[in-house]
Amino acid sequence: MEQEVVSTHQPSVAAAVQDLCAKLKRSVDSYQAVIFMAAITYDFAELSRALRDRFPNSEVLGTSTAGEISPAGFAEGSIVLTTMYSPESHVAGAMVENGSTYPVSGASELRGALQRCGIRCKDPSSGKNAFAITFINGVFNAEESVLSTFYSIIQNDAFPLAGGTAGYTGDTPRMFISYNGKVTQDGAEFLFVRTSCPFDIRQEDIFHSTGKSFFVTEANPVERTLTRLNGRPAQTVYAEMLGVSESKATQMTFENPFGRYLDGELRIAALAGFTPDKKISPSSRVSCPTPRWNSCTSATR
């Protein structure tokens, strides 16, 4: 399986698409799949249509970002494009709209993509030669409903998924995903891959624990808010752990997320921000009773 990763900082959509395509080794009609990640400063709908037009024979998936990662390192205000070429592999994409309200409306799209890719449902061995890459919009907290819909269709709890959450920068929570030129804010996209090539999916992050832990003593799972940590207002405890003022702490959530101990491993939980009454809004699900959490910080950024 051959992958190419190229990036651009060209400010206009037309110039950016031209620059990205010029950096690719193969002709644009040779790739089976194209995945792009773009800063929110770009016109995402225009960019999605332009890339679909340039790659008409590919499954084209896109997501907005809160900073981009390429072989050159971290960047902001850029587009990173990844291509996939593999004669030994089959791919098929699908979009699920209305992810937070009615994700089952995308069930037929998911079934159709699985069928086109040759992945069998209700087969415990279907994940041995197949996997899916997913991008889910995080603004509407649709992760659980979308993934529950998917697993109810494939009926194989061990089917491997990789991917992440659409991101954004700025004060306005705007996240986008797109599939073959179609854009939505409340939904998810899947790229199914069936292949004879060996593959290995693993979790990797750039954060490490500060060694400071706390217990969530009050939370609201429905609203995804942490109200009190160690019996005190959540924002106050967060700021004290970082050794900064509460106002300064509001600018530090991206590089200082939380980590949760799940199955003996520390898993990163990004923070969406604070509420006026000092609650913390994680991007991940809040369960009750809540586990022990840790303060984490960026290892490389």
DRENVEX-117198 format. One record per atom (N, C-alpha, C): x, y, z. Coordinates in pm, whole numbers, plus 50000, padded with zeros to 5 digits. Layout:
XYZ
...
//
This chain:
500854988150000
500005000050000
500895012450000
500735020949902
501585032749885
500835045249927
501485053350010
500875065550060
501765077450026
501145088249983
501845100849963
501205111450052
502005119950112
501515130850195
502145143850147
501295153350107
501775166350061
500995177150133
501545189050138
500895200150208
501115213150134
500295223150170
500425236350108
499945247050204
500515258950189
500045270750262
499455281050167
499265277450041
498665286949946
497305291549999
497045304650004
495835309650071
494535307449995
494585307349863
493345305549787
493125290849756
491865286949743
491535272949717
492145268349585
491985276349481
492485272349350
493995270349351
494725279749411
496175278649417
496605267049505
495875264749613
496215253849705
496045240249637
494935238349567
494675225649499
495725223249391
496055233649317
497075232449212
498425228549273
498775234749385
500045232049450
500085217649503
499015213149562
498965199449616
499125189149504
498385190949396
498435181249287
499795181049218
500445192649212
501755193349149
502825185849228
502585183849356
503565177149441
503405161949444
502335156849385
502095142449385
502925135549277
503295123149302
504135115749209
503315109449097
502125104949128
501305098049029
500285107548967
499655103048860
498575110948801
497375110748894
496585121148888
495485122648982
494415111948967
494375105048852
493345094948832
493785080948876
494945080048941
495455066848979
495185063149124
494745072649204
494585070049348
493195064649379
493165055149471
491865049849514
491195058749617
492005064949703
491445073349809
492305085549830
491655096649864
492315109149895
491685114750022
492525117850119
492055123650246
492745137050264
491965147550287
492575160650311
492125166150445
493025173550507
492765180250634
493115194850617
492145203450645
492315217550611
491995226650727
492765237350739
492495247550840
491135253950813
490505258450919
489155263950908
489135277150832
490315282950808
490375295550734
490025293850587
490095281750535
489715279350395
488195278150383
487695281350265
486295278850233
486155263850214
485655256950315
485695242450315
484825236450205
483665242150180
482795236950075
483445238449938
484045249949912
484715252149784
485895242749768
486655240949874
487805231949870
487375217549846
486305213349910
485815199649893
485395197049749
484695206549691
484255204949552
485455204949457
486415213749483
487575214749394
488405201949396
488595196049513
489355183649521
488595172049462
487295171849477
486485161349414
486595162349262
486595174449210
486725176249066
488085171549015
489145173449096
490475169549054
490725154549069
489965148049157
490125133649180
488785126449159
488265126549037
486925120949013
486865105749029
487995098949020
488015084349030
488365079449170
488495088549264
488905085049400
487765087349498
487845080349613
487005083649727
487695095149798
487025106749806
487645118949859
486985122749991
487745122050097
487245125450229
488025137250284
487335146150358
488015157750414
487505161250552
488325168250626
487935172850759
488635186050790
487965194450866
488605206650915
489505202951033
490445211751065
491445208451165
491655219651265
492255215851378
492745225451477
494265224451478
494865227351365
496295225251346
496525212951262
497515213251176
497765202351082
499115195751111
499205182951076
500445175251095
500855169450961
502095171750923
502645166450799
504045161250827
504705154950729
506085150550752
507025161750794
506655174250764
507485185550803
507245189950946
506215184351012
505925187851150
504565194351164
504405202051271
503135208751298
503015221551216
501765224851181
501515237051106
500115242151138
499865254451103
498535260351113
498275268150985
497005268850946
496645276250826
497045269250698
497095255950700
497535248450583
496535237550545
496835230550436
496085218750393
497075207350380
496745196050439
497555183950425
496715173550351
497275168050244
496545158550161
497295145150158
496565134450183
497125120950184
496445112650076
497225105449998
496655096849894
496955082249924
496155073349867
496365059049883
496325052249748
497355044349721
497415036549599
497775022249638
496925012649599
497164998649637
496354989449547
496984983149449
496254973649364
495684961849443
496244959349562
495774948049643
494604951549733
494114963949723
493094968549818
491844973649746
490724972949818
489464978649773
488994988749877
488434999849832
487985010149925
486565014449889
485855019649988
484525025349966
484235034850081
483635046150050
483345056250151
481865057950175
481545064450286
480155067150320
480105079150414
479015086750404
478775097850495
477505095250576
477575098150704
476415097450792
476055111650831
474885116250791
474435129550827
473535129050950
473285140651009
472425141751128
472915132251238
474245132451260
474845122851352
474345123751494
474025135651542
473605137151681
472115135151701
471335135851592
469885135051606
469265122451546
469775118351429
469165106951360
470215099551279
471225094051344
472305087551269
471855075251192
470755069151233
470275057251162
469885060551019
469695073450989
469375077250851
470525074350757
471735072550812
472885069350729
473175054450720
472275046250775
472515031850777
472635025950637
471795030650545
471845025050410
473155028550341
473685040650367
474975044450308
476095035750363
476045032850493
477075024350553
476985010150498
475785004850489
475614991150434
476104990650289
475765000950212
476185001050072
477685001650057
478365009650142
479815010650134
480464997450175
479954991050279
480494978150320
480344967850209
479194968050143
478964958550034
479884961349917
480054974049879
480944977449767
482384973649796
482754974249922
484114971049961
484324956049980
483234948549984
483354934050002
483564929950147
483094938150241
483214935050384
481884929350432
481934917350489
480724910550532
480304914950672
479014917250690
478454919950822
478184906650893
478074907251023
477804895451108
478884884851093
480084888851054
481194879551035
482304883251133
482574874951233
483604878351333
485004879351274
485214874251153
486534874951091
486664886450993
485634894750981
485644905350879
486724915850905
487204917051028
488214926951058
489634922151040
489814909650998
491174904450980
491834909850854
491034912850753
491604918250630
490944931450591
490374938550690
489694951150660
489704960150783
489574973050757
489464982950864
488754995150808
488475004750894
487825017150851
488525029050913
488615039750835
489095052650884
487885061650900
487735067951015
486555076051043
486955090151083
486105099751047
486205113351097
484805117451139
484665121651264
483365124951320
483385139351369
482345146751339
482245160551386
481985160651536
482825167851611
482735167451756
481865178151818
481425188151742
480655199051801
479345194051861
478705184451795
477385179851838
477435167151922
478645163051965
478795151352050
478105139051991
478445136251865
477755125651793
478535112551788
479695112051853
480545100351838
479835087451878
479225087351997
478615075052046
477455070451959
476615079951918
475445076151838
475865070951700
476885077151640
477345072751509
477985058951518
478865057051615
479555044251626
478605033051669
477635036351751
476625026251787
475845021751664
475525031251577
474835027851453
475695018751366
476975022151354
477865014051271
477984999851324
478244998451453
478444985051507
477164976851510
476014983551514
474764976151504
474564970451364
475214976551265
475124971851127
476124960651101
477374962751137
478384952651105
478334940951201
477854943351324
477694932751425
478984924951445
480064932251457
481374926651489
482094936851575
482064934851706
482634944651799
484134946051785
484774936451720
486224936951706
486664943351575
485724948051493
486124954151366
486944966751394
488144967851336
489054978951373
488684992151307
488685002651387
488455016251341
489655024951378
489985034351290
491015044251319
490485057751273
491055068551324
490605081551278
490595091651390
489745101551378
489715112151478
488495120951463
488545132251531
487435141751535
487795154151455
486855159151379
487065171751307
487385182751408
488265192051369
488685202451462
488435216351407
488685226351492
488535240251450
489405248951538
489695260751492
490385270751572
489535283351575
489735291451676
488935303651689
487885302151796
487085312551813
486075312851918
484755306551877
484515305151747
483255299551700
483425284851667
482645275951732
482785261551707
482235257551571
483095258051469
482715253951334
483625242451291
483035230851271
483765219151223
483075213851099
483865209051004
483295203850880
483935190550845
483145181950781
483655170250714
483015169750577
483655162650484
483085161550350
483395147950292
482495143250207
482705130850134
482305133049988
483265131549900
483045133449756
482355146549725
482815157149791
482305170549764
481125174849846
480465165649916
479315169049999
479785172250140
479285183250197
479785188350325
478675188050430
479045184750554
478105185550665
478855189650790
478145195150887
478725198151017
478315187951121
477125182651112
476645172951211
476635159151148
477755152251155
477785138951095
479155132751101
479355122451019
480615114951018
480845109350879
482095105450853
482425098950728
483305086750757
483145076550674
483875064150688
484565061050556
485795056250564
486475050450450
486805036050485
486145026750419
486375012450443
487475007550349
488364999550404
489494994150328
489554979150349
489464971650241
489674957050245
490944954150167
491874947150229
493184945850167
493854932650202
494704928050111
495544916450139
496894920750197
497114933850206
498354938950265
498284937950418
499394935350483
499384935550630
499194949750680
498464951350789
498284964650847
498264963550999
498594974651062
498694975151207
498144988651252
497094988551332
496495000951382
496875002351528
497465013651561
497855015951699
497605030351738
497455032651867
497215046151918
498535052751953
498675065251912
499875072851941
499495087251967
500135093552064
499845107552090
501125114852128
501035127852140
502205136152166
502225141352309
501405135452396
501275140652531
501885131152634
502265136652747
502685128452858
502045133752986
501965125253086
501325129053211
502205138553291
501575148153357
502295157053448
502525150353583
501885138953605
501985132153734
500965136953836
500125146453795
499095151853886
497755145653849
497125139353945
495845132753919
494755138554008
493525135853971
492375140854045
491195131654020
490155133354100
488925125954080
487815135654039
487025131553945
485855139453906
484755136354006
484435145854090
483465143454196
482055147954159
481915155654049
480575159354000
480655161853851
479755155553776
479765156953630
478365155153576
478185159553451
476905157853383
477185150353252
476935137053248
477235129253127
476455133853005
475215138553023
474395142752909
474975155252844
475365164952927
475915177552876
477415176752850
478045165552891
479495163852880
480245175052950
479945177053076
480635187153154
481175180953283
482325185853325
482915182353454
482695194453544
481915192553650
481545203753735
482545205953848
482925195053916
483825196254030
484905185554023
486135189854051
487265180754059
487765181154203
487915169454262
488325168654403
487435177154493
486155178154456
485185185354537
485195200354521
485955205654424
486055220154404
485745223654258
485465236554228
485135240354091
486215235653993
485785229953881
486695223253787
487735232853730
487315244653689
488275254053629
489325258453730
488915260153857
489855264253961
490945253653979
490545240953986
491505230154005
492425228953883
491875230253764
492675229353641
493745240053640
493375252553673
494335263553673
495425261353777
495045256353894
496035253953999
497035243253957
496555232853886
497465222353841
498505227653744
498135237653663
499055243553567
499855255053628
499465259553747
500185270553811
499935283953746
498715285953692
498375298453624
497045303553678
496685315653637
495375321153675
494265314253599
493045315353647
491915309053580
491675315053442
491935327953426
491765334053294
492825329153197
494055327453244
495125322353159
494845307853120
494235300253210
493975286053185
493085283953064
492215293553033
491315292052918
492065291552786
493315296352783
494115296452661
495045284352651
494955275052746
495945264352754
495365250352737
494085249452700
493445236352694
493965227752579
494365234052468
494795226252352
496065218352383
497015224652449
498295218152477
498305211352613
497235212752690
497165206752823
495825199752843
495615188652777
494355181352791
494365172752917
493315165152936
493255155453044
493575141652989
493895132753076
494075118753040
493255110253135
492625099753083
491815090853165
492455077053168
492425070953285
492925057253295
491805047653257
491975040953144
491015031153095
491775018353065
491335007553127
491984994553108
493484995353138
493825003353238
495205004353281
496075013353197
495525019753092
496295028553006
495755042753012
496655052352995
496265066352997
495815070552857
494565074552843
494005078652714
493705093652719
494145100852616
493985115252612
492525119152589
492085129252664
490735134752650
490865149752624
490655153952500
490785168152465
489715176352536
490025188852561
489105197952630
488565208252532
487235209252526
486605218852437
486635232952494
486705234252627
486735247452688
486035247852821
485745260052869
485115262152999
483775269152981
482895267153077
481615274253080
481755286153175
480835295853169
480935307553258
480915303853406
480305292453441
480255288453582
481355278553618
482475279053544
483705271953577
483635256853555
482715252253473
482695238253436
483655236053318
484145223753304
485015220253192
484245211353097
484355214252967
483665206352865
484685198052789
484795185052818
485695176452740
485075173252604
485915170152508
485405165852378
484955151352381
485445143752479
485095129652488
483935127552583
483395115552579
482255112052663
482635112452811
481695116952893
481845116953038
480965105953094
481565096153161
480795085053216
480655086453366
479645080253421
479435079953565
479295065453610
479985061053719
480905069353795
482165072353713
482725083953732
483865088153652
485155081953703
486105078853615
487375072953658
488345083553707
489505078953749
490575088153787
491135094353659
491315107353663
491845114553548
493205120453584
493975123653483
495295129653502
495385142653425
496265151353471
496635163253394
497755159353300
497635163353172
498645159953072
499105172753003
500265171852942
500785183352868
501455178452741
501605187352645
502195183552517
503665180052535
504065169252465
505445164852477
506355171552374
505765176352263
506615181252155
506215194952103
505075199652136
504615212152075
504975223852162
//
